[in-house]
Amino acid sequence: MTLPLCSSFIRTYILKRVAANALLSLLAVSRRAQKHALKANLIGNCMEQMKHINAQLNLDSLRPGKAALKKKEDGIIKELSIAMQLLRNCLYQNEECKEAALEAHLVPVLHSLWPWLLMDDSLMQTALQLLCVYTANFPNGCSSLCWSSYGQYSVQATHRGAPSSSLMLCILKLASQMPLENTTVQQMVFMFLSNLALSHDCKGVIQKSNFLQNFLSLTLPKGGNKHLSNLTILWLKLLLNISFGEDGQQMILRLDGCLDLLTEMSKYKHKSSPYIPLLIFHNICFNPANKPKILANEKVITVLAGCLESENQNAQRIGAAALWALIYNYQKAKTTLKNSPIKRRVDEAYCLAKKTFPKSEENLLNAYYLKCLENLVQLLNSS
């Protein structure tokens, strides 16, 4: 390449990067920019570029002596990263753009790139960020993760293990490799799975894969350490999202020893989300099929009853609501708890709450707490 041609190439490359960075910022803050980008087929163009990059990477891997992705500075890797970032910002909170990405087969394209993403943590993080944005409040996008297919892979990619039959299974496999060396990637993987956990189709895949068994392998802190690990918190947030649906609640109850482990975890501190185990108990108490198992677990009942005597009002509300849900339309629970010390705790909590919150109607949360206790008292005093 002659000097003038080289200078021209460099100027073009720099202008391209500057334009891409400007567009990234614009798409992140402007709904109108997203609309114009959609009309200009930015999504389709980014997808075609990603397909081209995948083909180029596969071709390069067949050439002797060339190690693909050996330098993060490689132009082709930067192009792939920018394409995924543009898609991420274009799809952010925009269902119309997400539908366009679904029609353009975003998931199969990312699935075909999966072996290359595994080789570069920065690329993987960008891809997971894109998937988190794509699946947020978009059920069709979540479902597309379950049936994605993949194409042919290069010789170098194949030795790392061919991808599973769906991109979601690839993600589950990645999340199962605990602990991951890159904690940022680990966090993004679980954030993404937490999105998928709200989808009925994705919960079915999670159940069939036996992925949740990994939760039972978590270890609790020992000695004076009273704080749960970051990985444990990620798992708890995932289980909380799973517990929002009846199918997910039953999945949790099928894990042998899960209730006991959650009970132990509820005793530890975790600043960001201190009440997740309690919220999981609260959710599964609403499922009629789960109530006998909850009632039979004395540890869970003790934890919920103990919430009524907690100094924290959030814990009080969660415990009262969970006990109300457990007893409602379940005669055995009403009879069992009526003849236990829990009835005294409920009566005392109700008397204290009426004194503490005389004008509960001025605060919806206090009013809800009083309502829970009032119904508990009535149920436990009825024949």
TORTORZA-908301 format. One record per residue (C-alpha): residue number from 0; chain; x, y, z. Coordinates in Angstrom, 2 decimals, padded with zeros to 5 digits. Layout:
<sites>
+-----+-----+---------+---------+---------+
| seq | mol |       X |       Y |       Z |
+-----+-----+---------+---------+---------+
| NUM |   A |       X |       Y |       Z |
...
+-----+-----+---------+---------+---------+
</sites>
This chain:
<sites>
+-----+-----+---------+---------+---------+
| seq | mol |       X |       Y |       Z |
+-----+-----+---------+---------+---------+
|   0 |   A |  000.00 |  000.00 |  000.00 |
|   1 |   A |  001.48 |  003.38 | -001.03 |
|   2 |   A |  001.72 |  006.21 |  001.50 |
|   3 |   A | -001.24 |  008.25 |  000.07 |
|   4 |   A | -003.45 |  005.16 | -000.02 |
|   5 |   A | -002.38 |  004.24 |  003.51 |
|   6 |   A | -003.19 |  007.75 |  004.79 |
|   7 |   A | -006.58 |  007.64 |  003.06 |
|   8 |   A | -007.35 |  004.28 |  004.63 |
|   9 |   A | -006.43 |  005.55 |  008.11 |
|  10 |   A | -008.59 |  008.70 |  007.68 |
|  11 |   A | -011.56 |  006.58 |  006.55 |
|  12 |   A | -011.13 |  004.20 |  009.48 |
|  13 |   A | -010.92 |  007.07 |  012.00 |
|  14 |   A | -014.00 |  008.79 |  010.53 |
|  15 |   A | -015.86 |  005.50 |  010.70 |
|  16 |   A | -015.02 |  005.07 |  014.39 |
|  17 |   A | -015.93 |  008.68 |  015.23 |
|  18 |   A | -019.27 |  008.34 |  013.44 |
|  19 |   A | -020.00 |  005.06 |  015.21 |
|  20 |   A | -019.19 |  006.53 |  018.63 |
|  21 |   A | -021.41 |  009.55 |  017.94 |
|  22 |   A | -024.27 |  007.29 |  016.84 |
|  23 |   A | -023.83 |  005.14 |  019.96 |
|  24 |   A | -024.31 |  008.18 |  022.18 |
|  25 |   A | -027.28 |  009.43 |  020.18 |
|  26 |   A | -029.12 |  006.10 |  020.21 |
|  27 |   A | -028.63 |  005.84 |  023.97 |
|  28 |   A | -030.58 |  009.03 |  024.69 |
|  29 |   A | -032.93 |  009.62 |  021.78 |
|  30 |   A | -036.08 |  007.68 |  020.91 |
|  31 |   A | -036.27 |  009.63 |  017.65 |
|  32 |   A | -032.75 |  008.50 |  016.76 |
|  33 |   A | -033.83 |  004.88 |  017.31 |
|  34 |   A | -036.82 |  005.45 |  015.01 |
|  35 |   A | -034.65 |  006.89 |  012.25 |
|  36 |   A | -032.12 |  004.09 |  012.70 |
|  37 |   A | -034.90 |  001.55 |  012.27 |
|  38 |   A | -036.07 |  003.21 |  009.05 |
|  39 |   A | -032.49 |  003.32 |  007.78 |
|  40 |   A | -032.20 | -000.46 |  008.40 |
|  41 |   A | -029.38 | -000.06 |  010.91 |
|  42 |   A | -030.43 | -003.32 |  012.56 |
|  43 |   A | -030.29 | -005.27 |  009.30 |
|  44 |   A | -026.95 | -003.71 |  008.35 |
|  45 |   A | -025.41 | -004.53 |  011.74 |
|  46 |   A | -026.66 | -008.08 |  011.42 |
|  47 |   A | -025.15 | -008.48 |  007.97 |
|  48 |   A | -021.86 | -007.09 |  009.23 |
|  49 |   A | -021.85 | -009.59 |  012.10 |
|  50 |   A | -022.50 | -012.44 |  009.66 |
|  51 |   A | -019.65 | -011.21 |  007.47 |
|  52 |   A | -017.31 | -010.99 |  010.46 |
|  53 |   A | -018.23 | -014.51 |  011.52 |
|  54 |   A | -017.46 | -015.81 |  008.03 |
|  55 |   A | -014.14 | -013.94 |  008.02 |
|  56 |   A | -013.17 | -015.34 |  011.42 |
|  57 |   A | -013.98 | -018.87 |  010.28 |
|  58 |   A | -011.96 | -018.37 |  007.11 |
|  59 |   A | -008.98 | -016.94 |  008.98 |
|  60 |   A | -008.99 | -019.87 |  011.40 |
|  61 |   A | -008.33 | -022.23 |  008.47 |
|  62 |   A | -005.17 | -020.40 |  007.50 |
|  63 |   A | -002.02 | -022.00 |  008.98 |
|  64 |   A | -000.08 | -019.89 |  011.42 |
|  65 |   A | -002.82 | -017.34 |  012.07 |
|  66 |   A | -004.32 | -017.33 |  015.59 |
|  67 |   A | -007.81 | -015.81 |  015.53 |
|  68 |   A | -008.47 | -013.17 |  018.18 |
|  69 |   A | -004.84 | -013.18 |  019.32 |
|  70 |   A | -004.95 | -009.40 |  019.64 |
|  71 |   A | -007.91 | -007.47 |  020.99 |
|  72 |   A | -006.79 | -004.53 |  018.86 |
|  73 |   A | -007.61 | -006.38 |  015.64 |
|  74 |   A | -009.88 | -004.21 |  013.52 |
|  75 |   A | -012.35 | -006.99 |  012.83 |
|  76 |   A | -012.92 | -007.58 |  016.55 |
|  77 |   A | -013.48 | -003.88 |  017.16 |
|  78 |   A | -016.00 | -003.85 |  014.32 |
|  79 |   A | -017.88 | -006.74 |  015.87 |
|  80 |   A | -017.94 | -005.03 |  019.25 |
|  81 |   A | -019.19 | -001.76 |  017.77 |
|  82 |   A | -021.91 | -003.55 |  015.78 |
|  83 |   A | -023.20 | -005.24 |  018.94 |
|  84 |   A | -023.05 | -001.97 |  020.90 |
|  85 |   A | -025.02 | -000.16 |  018.18 |
|  86 |   A | -027.66 | -002.88 |  018.29 |
|  87 |   A | -027.78 | -002.72 |  022.08 |
|  88 |   A | -028.43 |  001.02 |  022.13 |
|  89 |   A | -030.88 |  000.81 |  019.24 |
|  90 |   A | -032.97 | -001.86 |  021.01 |
|  91 |   A | -032.94 | -000.22 |  024.44 |
|  92 |   A | -036.53 |  000.00 |  025.69 |
|  93 |   A | -037.83 | -000.05 |  022.11 |
|  94 |   A | -040.16 | -002.96 |  021.32 |
|  95 |   A | -040.44 | -002.04 |  017.63 |
|  96 |   A | -036.68 | -002.30 |  017.23 |
|  97 |   A | -036.66 | -005.56 |  019.19 |
|  98 |   A | -039.26 | -007.00 |  016.82 |
|  99 |   A | -037.06 | -005.97 |  013.90 |
| 100 |   A | -034.07 | -007.69 |  015.52 |
| 101 |   A | -036.17 | -010.82 |  016.05 |
| 102 |   A | -037.16 | -010.86 |  012.37 |
| 103 |   A | -033.52 | -010.30 |  011.39 |
| 104 |   A | -032.54 | -013.42 |  013.40 |
| 105 |   A | -030.40 | -011.74 |  016.04 |
| 106 |   A | -030.21 | -014.85 |  018.23 |
| 107 |   A | -029.07 | -017.27 |  015.49 |
| 108 |   A | -026.40 | -014.75 |  014.44 |
| 109 |   A | -025.09 | -014.47 |  018.00 |
| 110 |   A | -025.31 | -018.24 |  018.34 |
| 111 |   A | -023.07 | -018.67 |  015.28 |
| 112 |   A | -020.55 | -016.29 |  016.89 |
| 113 |   A | -020.62 | -018.05 |  020.25 |
| 114 |   A | -017.29 | -019.95 |  019.96 |
| 115 |   A | -015.53 | -016.67 |  019.17 |
| 116 |   A | -017.24 | -014.86 |  022.04 |
| 117 |   A | -015.93 | -017.53 |  024.40 |
| 118 |   A | -012.39 | -016.58 |  023.44 |
| 119 |   A | -012.72 | -012.92 |  024.42 |
| 120 |   A | -014.23 | -011.72 |  027.72 |
| 121 |   A | -014.78 | -008.19 |  026.42 |
| 122 |   A | -016.74 | -009.46 |  023.43 |
| 123 |   A | -018.71 | -011.82 |  025.64 |
| 124 |   A | -019.62 | -008.99 |  027.98 |
| 125 |   A | -020.83 | -006.85 |  025.08 |
| 126 |   A | -022.87 | -009.72 |  023.66 |
| 127 |   A | -024.49 | -010.40 |  027.04 |
| 128 |   A | -025.32 | -006.72 |  027.46 |
| 129 |   A | -027.02 | -006.82 |  024.06 |
| 130 |   A | -028.99 | -009.94 |  025.04 |
| 131 |   A | -030.04 | -008.38 |  028.36 |
| 132 |   A | -031.44 | -005.35 |  026.55 |
| 133 |   A | -033.08 | -007.52 |  023.87 |
| 134 |   A | -034.89 | -009.83 |  026.32 |
| 135 |   A | -035.98 | -007.18 |  028.85 |
| 136 |   A | -039.82 | -007.08 |  028.86 |
| 137 |   A | -039.86 | -008.87 |  025.49 |
| 138 |   A | -041.36 | -012.38 |  025.78 |
| 139 |   A | -040.96 | -013.18 |  022.07 |
| 140 |   A | -037.27 | -012.39 |  022.34 |
| 141 |   A | -036.90 | -014.65 |  025.36 |
| 142 |   A | -038.63 | -017.51 |  023.55 |
| 143 |   A | -036.30 | -017.09 |  020.57 |
| 144 |   A | -033.39 | -018.11 |  022.82 |
| 145 |   A | -034.95 | -021.57 |  023.22 |
| 146 |   A | -035.09 | -022.62 |  019.58 |
| 147 |   A | -032.12 | -020.90 |  017.98 |
| 148 |   A | -030.14 | -023.04 |  015.56 |
| 149 |   A | -026.52 | -022.70 |  014.53 |
| 150 |   A | -024.54 | -023.19 |  011.38 |
| 151 |   A | -021.15 | -024.62 |  010.55 |
| 152 |   A | -018.09 | -023.85 |  012.63 |
| 153 |   A | -014.43 | -023.51 |  011.87 |
| 154 |   A | -011.80 | -026.05 |  012.75 |
| 155 |   A | -010.41 | -023.89 |  015.55 |
| 156 |   A | -013.87 | -023.20 |  017.00 |
| 157 |   A | -014.85 | -026.84 |  016.89 |
| 158 |   A | -012.08 | -027.99 |  019.19 |
| 159 |   A | -013.53 | -025.76 |  021.91 |
| 160 |   A | -016.78 | -027.72 |  021.75 |
| 161 |   A | -019.63 | -027.18 |  019.33 |
| 162 |   A | -022.43 | -024.99 |  020.68 |
| 163 |   A | -025.55 | -026.58 |  022.09 |
| 164 |   A | -028.76 | -026.78 |  020.08 |
| 165 |   A | -029.95 | -023.43 |  021.47 |
| 166 |   A | -028.19 | -020.29 |  022.59 |
| 167 |   A | -029.92 | -020.55 |  025.95 |
| 168 |   A | -028.25 | -023.91 |  026.61 |
| 169 |   A | -024.92 | -022.27 |  025.79 |
| 170 |   A | -025.64 | -019.58 |  028.40 |
| 171 |   A | -026.64 | -022.18 |  030.99 |
| 172 |   A | -023.43 | -024.08 |  030.34 |
| 173 |   A | -021.41 | -020.90 |  030.79 |
| 174 |   A | -023.23 | -020.06 |  034.04 |
| 175 |   A | -022.59 | -023.58 |  035.36 |
| 176 |   A | -018.84 | -023.04 |  035.20 |
| 177 |   A | -018.55 | -021.62 |  038.72 |
| 178 |   A | -016.76 | -019.61 |  039.72 |
| 179 |   A | -015.96 | -017.81 |  036.48 |
| 180 |   A | -012.65 | -016.00 |  036.28 |
| 181 |   A | -014.33 | -012.83 |  035.02 |
| 182 |   A | -016.78 | -011.65 |  037.67 |
| 183 |   A | -018.23 | -009.05 |  035.28 |
| 184 |   A | -019.14 | -011.74 |  032.77 |
| 185 |   A | -020.54 | -013.85 |  035.59 |
| 186 |   A | -022.77 | -010.98 |  036.70 |
| 187 |   A | -023.98 | -010.35 |  033.13 |
| 188 |   A | -024.76 | -014.05 |  032.63 |
| 189 |   A | -026.99 | -014.15 |  035.69 |
| 190 |   A | -028.66 | -010.84 |  034.85 |
| 191 |   A | -029.51 | -012.28 |  031.46 |
| 192 |   A | -030.82 | -015.53 |  032.97 |
| 193 |   A | -032.94 | -013.47 |  035.38 |
| 194 |   A | -034.64 | -011.92 |  032.34 |
| 195 |   A | -035.24 | -015.35 |  030.82 |
| 196 |   A | -036.57 | -016.70 |  034.13 |
| 197 |   A | -039.72 | -014.60 |  033.63 |
| 198 |   A | -040.52 | -016.53 |  030.43 |
| 199 |   A | -042.54 | -019.74 |  030.58 |
| 200 |   A | -040.64 | -021.24 |  027.63 |
| 201 |   A | -037.25 | -020.43 |  029.13 |
| 202 |   A | -038.20 | -021.82 |  032.53 |
| 203 |   A | -039.00 | -025.09 |  030.78 |
| 204 |   A | -035.50 | -025.19 |  029.32 |
| 205 |   A | -033.96 | -024.38 |  032.71 |
| 206 |   A | -035.92 | -027.21 |  034.33 |
| 207 |   A | -034.99 | -029.80 |  031.70 |
| 208 |   A | -031.32 | -028.85 |  031.86 |
| 209 |   A | -031.11 | -029.48 |  035.64 |
| 210 |   A | -029.23 | -026.19 |  035.87 |
| 211 |   A | -030.86 | -025.29 |  039.20 |
| 212 |   A | -029.09 | -028.21 |  040.87 |
| 213 |   A | -026.00 | -025.99 |  040.89 |
| 214 |   A | -027.69 | -023.77 |  043.48 |
| 215 |   A | -027.53 | -026.61 |  046.00 |
| 216 |   A | -023.73 | -026.70 |  045.61 |
| 217 |   A | -023.25 | -023.16 |  046.93 |
| 218 |   A | -021.31 | -022.90 |  050.17 |
| 219 |   A | -022.25 | -020.60 |  053.03 |
| 220 |   A | -019.73 | -018.28 |  054.72 |
| 221 |   A | -017.76 | -019.73 |  057.62 |
| 222 |   A | -016.32 | -018.22 |  060.75 |
| 223 |   A | -016.97 | -014.56 |  061.41 |
| 224 |   A | -017.95 | -013.78 |  057.83 |
| 225 |   A | -021.68 | -013.03 |  057.89 |
| 226 |   A | -021.98 | -011.85 |  054.30 |
| 227 |   A | -023.13 | -013.98 |  051.41 |
| 228 |   A | -020.90 | -014.15 |  048.34 |
| 229 |   A | -021.69 | -012.18 |  045.19 |
| 230 |   A | -022.35 | -015.44 |  043.36 |
| 231 |   A | -024.92 | -016.46 |  045.98 |
| 232 |   A | -026.70 | -013.11 |  045.60 |
| 233 |   A | -026.84 | -013.61 |  041.83 |
| 234 |   A | -028.38 | -017.04 |  042.35 |
| 235 |   A | -030.95 | -015.68 |  044.80 |
| 236 |   A | -032.02 | -012.95 |  042.36 |
| 237 |   A | -032.43 | -015.60 |  039.67 |
| 238 |   A | -034.54 | -017.81 |  041.95 |
| 239 |   A | -036.67 | -014.81 |  042.92 |
| 240 |   A | -037.56 | -014.17 |  039.27 |
| 241 |   A | -038.27 | -017.87 |  038.79 |
| 242 |   A | -040.61 | -017.80 |  041.80 |
| 243 |   A | -042.93 | -015.21 |  040.24 |
| 244 |   A | -044.76 | -017.93 |  038.27 |
| 245 |   A | -046.48 | -021.09 |  039.51 |
| 246 |   A | -044.33 | -023.27 |  037.27 |
| 247 |   A | -041.20 | -021.67 |  038.69 |
| 248 |   A | -042.43 | -022.05 |  042.26 |
| 249 |   A | -042.86 | -025.77 |  041.73 |
| 250 |   A | -039.39 | -025.98 |  040.16 |
| 251 |   A | -037.92 | -024.55 |  043.36 |
| 252 |   A | -039.85 | -026.95 |  045.58 |
| 253 |   A | -038.59 | -029.91 |  043.54 |
| 254 |   A | -035.00 | -029.08 |  044.53 |
| 255 |   A | -034.30 | -031.40 |  047.43 |
| 256 |   A | -032.91 | -029.34 |  050.30 |
| 257 |   A | -033.59 | -025.97 |  048.66 |
| 258 |   A | -035.93 | -024.73 |  051.41 |
| 259 |   A | -033.40 | -025.56 |  054.13 |
| 260 |   A | -030.62 | -023.81 |  052.21 |
| 261 |   A | -032.77 | -020.70 |  051.68 |
| 262 |   A | -033.58 | -020.73 |  055.39 |
| 263 |   A | -029.87 | -020.68 |  056.25 |
| 264 |   A | -029.22 | -017.94 |  053.70 |
| 265 |   A | -031.92 | -015.77 |  055.26 |
| 266 |   A | -029.73 | -015.53 |  058.39 |
| 267 |   A | -026.85 | -013.86 |  056.53 |
| 268 |   A | -026.38 | -010.24 |  055.55 |
| 269 |   A | -026.40 | -008.99 |  052.01 |
| 270 |   A | -026.62 | -005.24 |  051.59 |
| 271 |   A | -027.98 | -004.97 |  048.06 |
| 272 |   A | -030.97 | -007.28 |  048.52 |
| 273 |   A | -031.34 | -008.31 |  052.17 |
| 274 |   A | -034.75 | -009.98 |  051.92 |
| 275 |   A | -034.56 | -012.14 |  048.79 |
| 276 |   A | -034.90 | -015.52 |  050.61 |
| 277 |   A | -037.95 | -014.15 |  052.44 |
| 278 |   A | -039.46 | -012.91 |  049.18 |
| 279 |   A | -038.94 | -016.34 |  047.61 |
| 280 |   A | -040.75 | -017.95 |  050.57 |
| 281 |   A | -043.47 | -015.33 |  050.20 |
| 282 |   A | -044.01 | -016.18 |  046.53 |
| 283 |   A | -044.10 | -019.95 |  046.89 |
| 284 |   A | -046.64 | -019.69 |  049.74 |
| 285 |   A | -049.26 | -018.57 |  047.20 |
| 286 |   A | -049.17 | -021.85 |  045.27 |
| 287 |   A | -051.75 | -024.35 |  046.68 |
| 288 |   A | -049.59 | -027.30 |  045.58 |
| 289 |   A | -046.65 | -025.95 |  047.59 |
| 290 |   A | -048.47 | -025.22 |  050.85 |
| 291 |   A | -048.18 | -028.74 |  052.36 |
| 292 |   A | -044.40 | -028.74 |  051.80 |
| 293 |   A | -044.03 | -025.28 |  053.34 |
| 294 |   A | -046.15 | -026.19 |  056.34 |
| 295 |   A | -044.14 | -029.39 |  056.85 |
| 296 |   A | -040.87 | -027.45 |  056.97 |
| 297 |   A | -040.60 | -026.15 |  060.51 |
| 298 |   A | -037.53 | -024.06 |  059.69 |
| 299 |   A | -039.39 | -022.01 |  057.07 |
| 300 |   A | -042.39 | -021.46 |  059.36 |
| 301 |   A | -040.05 | -020.35 |  062.14 |
| 302 |   A | -038.32 | -017.85 |  059.85 |
| 303 |   A | -041.62 | -016.38 |  058.65 |
| 304 |   A | -043.02 | -016.13 |  062.17 |
| 305 |   A | -039.76 | -014.55 |  063.35 |
| 306 |   A | -040.27 | -011.76 |  060.83 |
| 307 |   A | -043.20 | -010.49 |  062.89 |
| 308 |   A | -040.77 | -009.67 |  065.71 |
| 309 |   A | -038.14 | -008.15 |  063.45 |
| 310 |   A | -037.06 | -004.54 |  063.94 |
| 311 |   A | -037.24 | -004.04 |  060.19 |
| 312 |   A | -040.65 | -003.14 |  058.77 |
| 313 |   A | -039.91 | -004.70 |  055.38 |
| 314 |   A | -039.25 | -008.06 |  056.99 |
| 315 |   A | -042.43 | -007.68 |  059.07 |
| 316 |   A | -044.55 | -007.08 |  055.98 |
| 317 |   A | -043.04 | -009.97 |  054.02 |
| 318 |   A | -043.50 | -012.41 |  056.91 |
| 319 |   A | -047.11 | -011.36 |  057.56 |
| 320 |   A | -048.05 | -011.52 |  053.89 |
| 321 |   A | -046.42 | -014.94 |  053.48 |
| 322 |   A | -048.22 | -016.40 |  056.49 |
| 323 |   A | -051.53 | -014.98 |  055.29 |
| 324 |   A | -050.98 | -016.53 |  051.84 |
| 325 |   A | -050.08 | -019.88 |  053.44 |
| 326 |   A | -053.19 | -020.04 |  055.64 |
| 327 |   A | -055.63 | -018.70 |  053.06 |
| 328 |   A | -057.89 | -021.51 |  051.77 |
| 329 |   A | -055.73 | -024.12 |  053.53 |
| 330 |   A | -057.53 | -025.52 |  056.55 |
| 331 |   A | -054.64 | -027.70 |  057.72 |
| 332 |   A | -052.30 | -024.71 |  057.99 |
| 333 |   A | -054.93 | -022.75 |  059.91 |
| 334 |   A | -055.45 | -025.62 |  062.34 |
| 335 |   A | -051.74 | -026.29 |  062.78 |
| 336 |   A | -050.72 | -022.67 |  063.36 |
| 337 |   A | -053.74 | -021.96 |  065.55 |
| 338 |   A | -052.44 | -024.44 |  068.09 |
| 339 |   A | -048.87 | -023.20 |  068.06 |
| 340 |   A | -046.94 | -020.26 |  069.58 |
| 341 |   A | -047.25 | -018.52 |  066.21 |
| 342 |   A | -050.82 | -017.45 |  067.03 |
| 343 |   A | -049.51 | -015.53 |  070.05 |
| 344 |   A | -046.88 | -013.83 |  067.88 |
| 345 |   A | -049.53 | -012.80 |  065.39 |
| 346 |   A | -051.81 | -011.38 |  068.11 |
| 347 |   A | -048.94 | -009.44 |  069.67 |
| 348 |   A | -047.76 | -008.10 |  066.32 |
| 349 |   A | -051.30 | -006.96 |  065.49 |
| 350 |   A | -051.77 | -005.14 |  068.81 |
| 351 |   A | -048.38 | -003.44 |  068.45 |
| 352 |   A | -049.05 | -002.44 |  064.83 |
| 353 |   A | -052.39 | -000.83 |  065.73 |
| 354 |   A | -050.62 |  001.28 |  068.35 |
| 355 |   A | -047.65 |  002.10 |  066.12 |
| 356 |   A | -049.67 |  002.95 |  063.01 |
| 357 |   A | -052.89 |  004.59 |  064.27 |
| 358 |   A | -053.39 |  006.36 |  060.95 |
| 359 |   A | -052.28 |  003.58 |  058.65 |
| 360 |   A | -054.41 |  004.87 |  055.78 |
| 361 |   A | -051.85 |  007.64 |  055.34 |
| 362 |   A | -049.20 |  005.06 |  054.40 |
| 363 |   A | -050.05 |  002.28 |  051.96 |
| 364 |   A | -047.32 | -000.05 |  053.21 |
| 365 |   A | -048.41 |  000.29 |  056.82 |
| 366 |   A | -052.02 | -000.22 |  055.78 |
| 367 |   A | -051.06 | -003.38 |  053.91 |
| 368 |   A | -049.17 | -004.73 |  056.93 |
| 369 |   A | -052.16 | -004.11 |  059.18 |
| 370 |   A | -054.44 | -005.78 |  056.63 |
| 371 |   A | -052.23 | -008.88 |  056.56 |
| 372 |   A | -052.19 | -009.11 |  060.36 |
| 373 |   A | -055.92 | -008.47 |  060.64 |
| 374 |   A | -056.69 | -011.32 |  058.24 |
| 375 |   A | -054.24 | -013.61 |  060.03 |
| 376 |   A | -055.93 | -012.90 |  063.36 |
| 377 |   A | -059.36 | -013.57 |  061.91 |
| 378 |   A | -058.30 | -016.82 |  060.25 |
| 379 |   A | -056.50 | -018.13 |  063.33 |
| 380 |   A | -059.44 | -017.26 |  065.61 |
| 381 |   A | -062.09 | -018.78 |  063.35 |
| 382 |   A | -063.26 | -022.34 |  063.80 |
+-----+-----+---------+---------+---------+
</sites>
